[in-house]
């Protein structure tokens, strides 16, 4: 906890879990509210899963060539832009599947970057434990994303505040990554 890079990375991983589980939990409801076929959410989640493979491979490869913290910052920024773009426009079946493909590509790419960052910061001896600590942050964020999205919907009657908060927090996580890399 004395390492600011690790703390920022773990907090950003919290945001990661929050936004992604918000999608898996609430995308089906959002699409239903928008009058979309319920099968579309299943197709979207399938696309996310399929593109996870490509994103994981790409970001694992990229993390071996470029600064992992910068890549994490870029990844969180890209997710925020994709989220904002999708939720600003009215969803269509095509836009939903394109959104799912892009988010899927960006989704699990965080895992090899976080694992590699932990190994670089602390060595392989501590990778399992500290990777676990970072992942606990992700899981707490997942809980907050699922619960928070539902609470916001119940209070406001829409998901607007939830996705806007997710975009803002993602940009903040991204900036934290960039600032620590520059400093």
C-alpha positions in Angstrom: 0.0 0.0 0.0 3.0 2.3 0.2 3.5 2.0 -3.6 1.4 4.7 -5.3 1.4 2.8 -8.6 -0.1 -0.3 -7.0 -2.7 1.7 -5.1 -3.8 3.6 -8.3 -3.8 0.3 -10.3 -5.9 -1.4 -7.6 -8.4 1.5 -7.4 -8.6 1.6 -11.2 -9.2 -2.2 -11.1 -12.1 -1.4 -8.7 -13.5 0.9 -11.3 -12.9 -1.8 -14.0 -15.0 -4.3 -12.0 -17.7 -1.7 -11.3 -18.3 -0.8 -14.9 -18.0 -4.3 -16.4 -20.4 -5.9 -13.9 -22.8 -3.0 -14.4 -22.9 -4.0 -18.0 -23.4 -7.7 -17.5 -26.0 -7.2 -14.8 -27.9 -4.2 -16.3 -27.4 -4.4 -20.1 -30.3 -6.9 -20.5 -32.7 -4.6 -18.6 -31.5 -1.5 -20.4 -32.1 -3.2 -23.8 -35.6 -4.3 -22.6 -36.4 -0.7 -21.6 -35.3 0.4 -25.0 -37.7 -2.1 -26.6 -35.0 -4.4 -28.0 -35.4 -8.2 -28.4 -34.2 -10.0 -25.2 -32.1 -12.3 -27.3 -29.9 -9.2 -28.2 -28.5 -9.0 -24.7 -27.5 -12.7 -24.9 -25.9 -12.1 -28.3 -24.1 -9.0 -26.9 -22.8 -11.0 -23.9 -21.6 -13.7 -26.3 -19.8 -11.1 -28.4 -18.1 -9.7 -25.3 -16.9 -13.2 -24.4 -15.6 -14.0 -27.9 -13.8 -10.7 -28.2 -12.3 -11.1 -24.7 -10.0 -13.8 -26.1 -8.6 -11.4 -28.8 -8.3 -8.5 -26.3 -6.5 -10.6 -23.7 -4.0 -11.9 -26.3 -3.4 -8.4 -27.7 -2.9 -6.6 -24.4 -0.7 -9.5 -23.1 1.4 -9.0 -26.2 1.3 -5.2 -26.0 2.2 -5.3 -22.3 5.5 -7.1 -23.2 6.4 -4.2 -25.5 5.1 -1.0 -24.0 4.5 0.5 -20.5 1.8 -1.5 -18.8 0.5 1.5 -16.8 0.2 3.6 -19.9 -1.7 0.8 -21.6 -4.0 0.5 -18.7 -4.7 4.2 -18.8 -5.4 4.0 -22.6 -7.6 1.0 -22.0 -9.7 2.7 -19.3 -10.0 5.8 -21.5 -11.1 3.8 -24.5 -13.7 2.0 -22.4 -15.1 5.3 -21.2 -15.4 6.7 -24.7 -17.0 3.5 -26.0 -19.5 3.5 -23.1 -20.4 7.1 -23.6 -20.8 6.7 -27.3 -23.1 3.7 -26.9 -25.3 5.2 -24.2 -25.6 8.6 -25.8 -27.1 7.2 -28.9 -30.3 5.1 -29.0 -29.3 1.5 -29.2 -29.9 -0.6 -32.3 -29.1 -4.2 -32.8 -26.1 -3.3 -34.9 -24.8 -0.7 -32.5 -25.2 -3.0 -29.6 -23.3 -5.8 -31.2 -20.5 -3.4 -32.3 -20.4 -2.0 -28.8 -20.2 -5.5 -27.3 -17.4 -6.5 -29.7 -15.3 -3.4 -28.8 -16.0 -3.6 -25.1 -15.2 -7.3 -25.3 -11.8 -6.5 -26.8 -11.1 -4.0 -24.1 -12.7 -6.0 -21.3 -10.3 -8.7 -20.2 -7.2 -7.0 -21.6 -6.7 -5.5 -18.1 -5.8 -8.9 -16.6 -2.5 -9.5 -18.3 -1.5 -5.9 -17.8 -2.3 -6.0 -14.0 -0.5 -9.3 -13.6 2.5 -8.1 -15.5 2.6 -4.8 -13.5 2.5 -6.6 -10.2 5.3 -8.8 -11.3 7.4 -5.8 -12.4 6.7 -3.8 -9.3 7.2 -6.5 -6.7 8.7 -9.6 -8.4 7.2 -13.0 -9.1 7.5 -14.0 -5.4 4.6 -11.6 -4.5 2.6 -11.8 -7.8 0.0 -14.3 -6.6 -0.8 -12.5 -3.3 -0.7 -9.0 -4.6 -2.5 -10.0 -7.8 -5.2 -11.4 -5.5 -5.3 -8.2 -3.5 -5.8 -6.2 -6.7 -8.5 -8.7 -7.8 -10.4 -8.3 -4.5 -10.6 -4.6 -5.4 -12.0 -5.6 -8.8 -14.6 -7.8 -7.1 -15.6 -5.2 -4.6 -16.1 -2.9 -7.6 -18.2 -5.6 -9.3 -20.5 -5.7 -6.3 -20.8 -1.9 -6.3 -21.5 -1.9 -10.1 -24.3 -4.4 -9.8 -25.9 -3.0 -6.7 -25.2 0.7 -7.5 -26.7 0.4 -11.0 -29.9 -1.1 -9.6 -30.1 1.5 -6.8 -29.6 4.3 -9.3 -32.2 2.9 -11.6 -34.7 2.4 -8.7 -34.2 6.0 -7.5 -33.9 7.8 -10.9 -35.9 5.6 -13.2 -33.1 5.3 -15.7 -29.5 4.2 -16.1 -28.3 7.7 -17.2 -26.6 8.6 -13.9 -25.1 5.1 -13.6 -23.4 5.1 -17.0 -22.3 8.7 -16.7 -20.7 7.9 -13.3 -19.0 4.9 -14.9 -17.6 7.0 -17.7 -16.4 9.7 -15.2 -14.8 7.2 -12.9 -13.1 5.4 -15.8 -11.6 8.7 -17.0 -10.4 9.4 -13.5 -8.9 6.0 -13.3 -7.2 6.6 -16.6 -5.8 9.9 -15.5 -4.5 8.4 -12.3 -2.6 5.8 -14.4 -1.2 8.5 -16.7 -0.2 10.9 -13.9 1.7 8.3 -12.0 3.5 7.3 -15.1 4.5 10.9 -15.9 5.6 11.6 -12.3 
